[in-house]
Structure formats: structure tokens, C-alpha cells
Amino acid sequence: MQIGILSTGIYLPKEYMTGKEIAELAGIPAGIVEEKMGIRKKRIPGPSDHTCEMGIIAAKQAIAKAGIDPLEIDLVIYIGEEHKEYPLWTAGIKLQEEVGAYNAWAFDVALRCGTTVMALKVAKNMMIADPDIKTVLMAGGYRNVDFIDYENPRTRFMYNLGAGGGAILLRKGHNENLLLETELITDGSFSEDVVVVAGGTKNPISNDAIEQRLNKLDVLDPEGMKLRLEQKSMDYFLKVIRESVRKSGFSEKDIAYLAMLHMKKSAHDFVLKELGLSEEQSIYLEDYGHIGQIDQILSLELALESGKIKDGDVVVFVSAGIGYAWGATTIKWGKGE
């Protein structure tokens, strides 16, 4: 059964923070931020750039590009962050209402920065299993930059977190931009390494917690996590790419474009080298930062705009998220055979 991508949508806030500004806040040389971390600038939320709202804007864009009636949408999957307008709130239902998908039903999914890749698998499996689900809208926003304390060196690898929204429309029987196989790995040994200490049931929010900056992202065992993650992360990152491509009937040599999340430049280059890809076969998001699970959608749109993707190309989305989770999805771009 063929399931294809009808369209995508992206929303990027107008406001941004430069690498030099990050360096000043963190008290480190600008060269480290711009060259090693690979952040020339990143998008940050303006006063009205709320999480679900950014997803709504991207979703409306995707619907307009596809030229469909929102009433054709059967299911809405919210792929944005849990940090949103309100706690204990199903953002997908709000998104469904705002885009006019009145015939759909909605729910939220979450796997941190791996959410989009995971949701593509969920959506495809649901479309195959349920004959009534023909058109699916995946959309959401991200602004986890709110949780960054630039004076905390333990979270330096997350200084790239930014803000934005993204959307993908899928349709059953659409013989273009075919959604193929997804591979996911999760490793619970990292599940409590990166957390916001205060705000949950273990440590409720309080004035003292805020004064101690316990309401910001932190790494509880930085040395231990670094040691364990270095042993696994790149192996798993490459494994999900290779398995997704293999299960889709291709090999890594067939990859034409890799839509990667933003990471430090040396890691980005390492992945390309290991897969035998050139710099032209990916886009390094140094002018956007890391917009969580929106990175893959952004990378795809930038690649299409710049002509890096053509009909028949094998495109791979790849993600990694704290928890830790790794995922990859293969797409055969253009018209099917």
C-alpha cells in the first residue's frame, strides 16, 4: 500500500540569537560556538511564537500547498513538544480545530527530537491498518530553548536549541514522495541523564527551585553520560540509517540526500563520511540551530528550494533525542514507478 507525502510546511520565528551572543552569555570564545558547535545564529521565539501556534501556522501552509480541503483530513497527529501553551493539554485537538479539520480526530505523540520520525511510522502503520484513515496531518512546534541556562556548562551541547514549527501531510494511495520504512532504537540507560529537575511529581515547582534554576534543562551525570553515549551514539545513529534504507529495499550507496538534525560540525561531517556522502548531500543548519523534531522537515524544504533533491532520489530523515532515542525514515522522492 503506497503512502506519500502531499506537502510540508515550515514556520520560523523572525527573531534570532547569534553565536556571538550565545558565547557572551556562556562566557566562552565565539569561535567555539560558531565553529565547533556550528551555531552562527538560531531562531528564538517572539512574544506570540507559542508552541502549538507555530505548528498551526506550518500546518495551514502545508494544507495550502497541497491544495486540499481540511475536511479531507482524517487524523491529526501533534508532533510538537510537551512544553507548550498549557500543561496537561492535548495540543493536537487545538490544532485540528484551528486548521478546520473537523472530520478528523487528534492526539499528541512525543519522543523528544525523535518525534517526527517516530510519528511517520505511527501514521503509516495506522493508515495501513485502518481503511478509514486516508489523509493524515502531522504538525507541531518547538521552543525548548526556553529551558537553556547558558551559564550551565553541563548543558553546553544543547546551546543550539531554537524555535519553530513544522508540518507534513500524508495521503494513502498518493504515488509521489513515497514513505518507506522507519527504524527506531531507544536506550533506557540514558532515560534520566538529561532532565528538567523541578516541575514534575518528584520535585514540584517552587520559588526555591526557580532561584536554583532547577526549572532548566540539566545533565545529572555529565561525565558518566558522555562516556556511555560516546560508546553508543554514533553507532546507533548510523545503524538506524542503514536499517531504514535496507528495509526500504536500498543500500546506503543509494542515499541521495540526508536530512539531519543540527549537531556539532565534526559529528555532522563524520556521519556523511561514514556513509560515503558529500557535503552537497545534506544541509548543515548553522543558521537555524536545532529546532528539535522540526529539523528534518526544515532540511527537506531547504534542500528542495536549493535543488539538492530531484525525482527518484532516496531521501533519509534521521534524528536523535534525549532519552535516548535514534530514528531514521526513508523516502523515495518524486513520482512512483
N, C-alpha and C positions, 0 to 999 in steps of 0.2 A: 504494500500500500504506500503510495507516494504522498509525502507531506513536504510542502515547500514554503519558503519564506516569501510572503507577499511584499513586505516592505519593512523598513526600520525607521526609527525616529530618535533624534538626539536633542537634548536641551542642555546648554552650557551657560552658567551664570556669567554676567558681564564682568563682575568683579574678580580680581585675581591677586595672588601674592607672589612676589618674585623670589627667586632663590637667594638673592642678597638679603631680602627682608627676613627670610627664614634663618639665614646664617646669623643675622644680627640678634634675633630673638633667642637663638640657641647658643650664642657665644662661640661659634666655630667659624673657620675660614669660609668665605663664599665659594672658593674653589672646590671644597669638599662637597658642598650642597649641589653646585651646578655640574660638576664633572663626575664625582664618584657616585653621588646619589642620583644624578641625572635630572635635576629639577631646575629648569630655567625659570619657569613660572607654573602656577597651578591655579585652577578655578576654585573660588571660595564663594559661599552663599551670600547673596544680598539680603536685605530685610524681608523680601517676600518669597525667597527661594526655599520654601519648605519641602520636605522630602517627598511626600505623595504628590504635592502640587507640581514638582518638577517632572515626575512621572506622567502626570496628566497632560502636561504640555507636549512631552515627547510622544505620548500615545495619540493625541489629536493629530500630530504631524504625520505619524505612521498611517493613520486612517485616511488622511487627506491624500497622501502619496499613493496609497493603494487604490483610491477612488471607490471605496466600498461604503455601504450604508452601515452605521454602527449597529443597527438592528440585526445584521447578519452574524454578529459575533455571538458565539455560543458559550464561551468561557473566558473569564478574565483571571489571569494569574499575576498577582503582585510580586515583583522581583526586587523591590526596593529594600532598604534597610529597616530594621526594627526600631531604630532611632528615627522617629517621625513626629508628626504634629501632636499626637496624643499617645500615652501608653495604653496598653490593653485595648488596642483599636485595630480592626481589620481594614487596612488601607485599600485593599482590592475592591471592597464594596463601594467605598467613596469614589474610587477611580472609575468603576463601572458606571456609576450614576453620572459623573461629570462628562464622560465621553458619549453618553447616550446609548450604552449597550444594555438596553432594558430587557432584552430577551436572554441575556446571559446570566450565569451565576458566577461567583467570585470567591477566591481565597488567597491567602498570603503564603509564600514559602520563604525559607531562609537557610542559607549556608554561607553566610558572610560573603566574601568576594567570589565564592564559587556558585552563587545563587543562579545567575543566568544560565550557566552551563547545565547545572542540575535541573533547572526548570525546563530546559529544552527536552531533556529526557522524560521528565514527568509529563509534559504536554504531548509529546509524541506517543508515549505509551497510552495515555488516556484517549487520544484521538483514534488509535488503533482499536482499543478495547470497547469504546462507546460509539455506536453508529450515529448518535445524535450530536456528537461534537465534531463539527466540520471546520469551524474557524475559531482560532484562539488568539487572544491578545495578551502578551506578556509585557508588563511595563512597571516602572518604579523609579525612585530617586535615591540619592545617596549624599549624605553630608556628615560622615563620621569625622571629618576634620574638626568638628566641634569638640571631640574628645582628646585632642592632641595638646599636650603640655610641652612646649618647645624647650622648657628648662629641665626636662627629664631625659637624660641621655640614654636611659634604658629603652625608650621608645623611638630612638633616632631612625630606625628603619621604617617608621610609619610617618615621618615628617612629610611624605609625599601625598598623604590623604587629602582629597579635594572634595568637589561637589558637582553634581549634575544629574541628569535624568536620561533614561533610555527606554526604548520600546521595540518589540518585534511582533509582527503579525504572521501567523501560520495558517495555512489552509490545506485541508485534506484534498487530494486529487489535483493539486497545483503542480504542474510539471516543470517548474522552474525553481532554481535555488534549493535543491533537494536536501532536506535534513536527514543525515545518515546516522551513524552510531556515536554514542556517548560513552566514555569510560570515566569512572569516578573512583577515587581512593580517599578514605578517611582514616585518620590515625588518632585514637583517643588518648594516647600517651601525652599529647600536647594540649588536651582539652582545657586545662586551667592555667596554661602558661601566660596567655595574653587575655586580660580581663579588665573590666571597669570594676574596681573593688567595691565601691559603695553604690547603692541603688537597687540591689536585689534583696532577697529574703535573708541572706546571710549577714548582710551589713547594710541596713536601711539608710537612706539618705538622711543627713543631718547637717547642721551648721558646722560642727566639728569636722565632719567628713569633707565638706566643701573647702574648709580652711586648709585641710591637709592635702587637698587636690586628689582625694580618693574617688572623685567623680570623673576622673580622666582615665584614659587607657594606660595600663601599666603592664610591665613584664615582671612576674613574681620571682622567677629564677632565670635571670638573663644568661648566665654562663652555662647552666645546665641545658637550657633550651637551645642555645647556639650550638653546643656540642652535639646534641641529639638531632637537631634539624639539619646540620651540615652533613650528617651521615645519610639522611633520607631524602631531603627536599628535592634536589635536582634529579636524583634517580626516579623519584615518583613523578616529577614534572615531565620528564622525558617518557616515562612508561605510559602515562595516560595518553599522551600524544600518539605514540606508536600503536597502542592498543586500539584507540579510536579509529585511526586510519586503517589498521589491519582489519578490524571488524567491518569496516565500510568497503572492503574489497580493494584497498590500495596499499602502497608502501610509503615510507617516509620520503622516498625519492619523488613521489608524485605530488608532494605538497607544493603548491604554488604560492600560497600566502598564509602566514601565521599571525592571527590576531591575538596578541599577547597583552596581558596586564602590564602596567608600569612597574618596573623593579629597577634595582641599581643597574647601571650600564654594563658592568662586567658580567652580570648574570644574564642579561638580555643577549649579549654577544655570545656567551657560552652556549646558550640553547641553540642559537642559529648555527653555530659552528658544529655542534654535535649532530644536528640534523642535515648538515650539508647545504644550508640555506644562505643566501646572500643578504646584505643589509636591505636591499631593494624588495625583499620578500616579506618584510614586516615594517611596522612604523613604530619608532621609539617615541613614547608620549611625553617627551621632556617639556613640552609647552602646555601640558594639561594636568600633569600629576596623576595620581592613582584615584580614579573615581569608582573604586570598588568593583562591583559586578557589572558596571556600565562600560568598563574599559574595552571589552570585546566588541560591543556594538559601535562604540566610537571609532575603534581601529578599523572596523569594516567600512564604516561610512567614509572615513578619511581615505582609505585605500580605493574605494570606488570613485571618489571625487578626483583622485590623482591618477587614475588609470592603471593602478597596480593589479587590479583583478579584471579578468576577461571571461567570456563564456567558456565553460568547460573546465575552469580552474578548480582544483581541490583546495578548499579553504578550511583552516582549522582554528577554532576558538580554544584557547587554553587559559585556565585560571588556577589560582592557589589562594586559599583563605585560611585565616587563623582558626585553629580548632584541632588539628589542621586538616584541610581538605584540598585535594587536587582533582582537576577535571578537564576533559577535552571533548569537543564535539566536531565531527567532520561534516562539511557541507560541500556538495557538488554545485558550483555556481553556474548560473545561466540556464538555458533551456535543456531539459532532459532529452534523452535519446528516444 
